[in-house]
Amino acid sequence: MALQIRGALLPNFESTFGVSESLLGLVAPAGTVGFVAAIVLVGLIAGRLDARHVLLLGSAAMALSLLAVAVAPVYTVFLFALLVQGAAAGVFRAIDRPLLSHLYPERIGRVFALYALAWAVGAVSGPVIASAVVLVGDWQATYVLLGLSILPIVAAVWALESPSEWDERRLERETLVRLLSKPGIPGTMVGLAIVGGIEGTLFTWLPYYAGTFLDRTTANLALSVFLLAYVPGRYAYSRLIESVAYLRLLTVTTGLAVPVLAVVVGWKHVGMLAAVFCAGMLLSALFPVLSAYGVELAPEYSGPVSALTTAATYGGIAIVPAVVGVVAEATNIGVAMWIPALLTVALFGVVLLTWARSSDRRA
């Protein structure tokens, strides 16, 4: 929710702080830079940390930074609060998936799919809640509500004991080299970087592209339809993932996503929204399934693996949408939107190559 409400509130930020569009563009990187830096730094040393203390620190800092965003008097303070909020989220998320993998070692795939389902629910509901709050009050109230909603989580983590199942090993430099030499780890990182590029492009550019041939209201629905499909999609994969091998499932979903994304880009008609929903259903499998596969390759080092794969994902999210913008300016957005479709073809090849090189039973 904290991530997805930013786009919905951009016009409100602009009017409140009186900044230009170029300065407004700093909103996204302000949160992302702090998030990626924190998740990598904390994830790599996860084996040296107490999981409960890290979760407590991350959730408390998240609540306070969200409230700080709401009361920021000037734009520089606002951006700094977003930076801290992203870092706090990164601290929490550096530990949460690794901890889940230790708590449920035999059901990592299902648990990761349900974890990703929770993200999808927040992603869909965040902009809706932000729009509803703005109708009756100031945009700052949205961040106050979010900050207050995290306080029960802080209280719950405070009351719990440190988990006895947290047996994450300490990562040494030599071990990191061995991890990166495992056949599946580089494939997972490359695959997730491509996934980040595909999703980041659709999150950023899909409504803009749809607006070139649909009315603005309908075009704005495109992203909502795409994100909404993640909810039933990830629920379905949480059921399938225990009976279908990871890379086999990814081969099917990625292979089907190639023609579906071609329809999304090529069909300039309101009917493309149906293809957008199908694309969301298929693409929603990629992040949780690939993440689970990577962690199962080295479950005793789930923190570093999660940190590296998440950093790869957000690298794709940061880079590819910018490339799409450059291509759109040089040609047009219709041409540039073929980039995520082509990346899906590349991802299909990466999955097949990783499958061919893997000897792991869950491949």
C-alpha positions, 0 to 999 in steps of 0.5 A: 500500500505504501508503495502504490499510493505514491502514484495516486497522490503525485498530483497532491504532492505537486500542489502541496509543495509547489514543485516541478515535474522533474522534482516530482520524479524524485518520489519513486527513487527516494523510496526505492534507493533506501529500500534496496540498500537496506535489504541488501545490507541487512540480508547479507548479514542476516545470519548474525542478527536476531530476527525478532529484533530486526522485525521490531526495528523495521516495523517501528521505523516504518510506522514513524517514517510514515507519520513523518511523511504526513507532517513534512513541512517542505519537499526536502524533508518529505523526500528524506522521510520517504527515503527512511520509510523505504529503508525501514521497509527494506530492513523488515523485508530483508528478514521476513521471507528468510524467516518464513523459509525457516519456519516452513522449510517444506512449504517454501513455495506455497508460503512465498506465493501467499506472501506475494498474495498479501503484497498484491492485496496491498497493491490493489487496495492502496490507490483505492484507499488513497483516493477515498481519503482524498475525497474527504480530507487531505492526502496526509491523512492517508499516511497517518492511517498507514502509520497507525495501521502498523502499530499493532504489528509493532506490538505483536512483534514486541510480544513474541519470543525470538523464533527458535527455528531461526538458524540462518548461517553466517555468510562469509566471503568464500561462501558468497562466491560459492553461492554465486557459482551454483547453477541456479542462483545466477539464473534466478537473479537474471530471471528476476531482473527481467521480471522486474523490468517487465513488471516495472514497465507495466506498472509505469507505462501501461496506463500511459500507453492505453491512453493513446487509444482509449479515453483516460478513465478507461486507460487508468483502469488498465493498471488496476485490472493488471494488479487485480489479476495478481490476487486470484493468480497468486492464490492459484499458484499457492495451491499449484506450487506444491504439486508442480515443480518450480521451473516447469510451472514457470516454463508454462506461465512464461510461455503463455505470457509471450503471446498474451503480452503481444496481444496487450501491445498489438490490440489497440481496443478496449478488449485489450483489458481482457488480455491485460488481466490474463497477463497479470494472472500469468506474470503474477507467478514469476516473482514468488516462484523464482524467489522460492526456487532460489532460496531452496537452492541454499536454504541455510543462506536464505537471507543473502539469497533473498537480498540478492534476488530482490536487488536484482528485481528492483534493478530491473524495475529501476532500469527498464522503465527508463529505457522504455521512456528513452525509446518512446521519445525516440520513436513512440510509446507503441514501439517502446511497449514491445520491450516487455513483450520481448523481455518475456521471450528472453525470460522464457529462454532463461528459465529453460536454460536454468532448468537444463543446467539444474540438478535440483529435485525441485527444478 
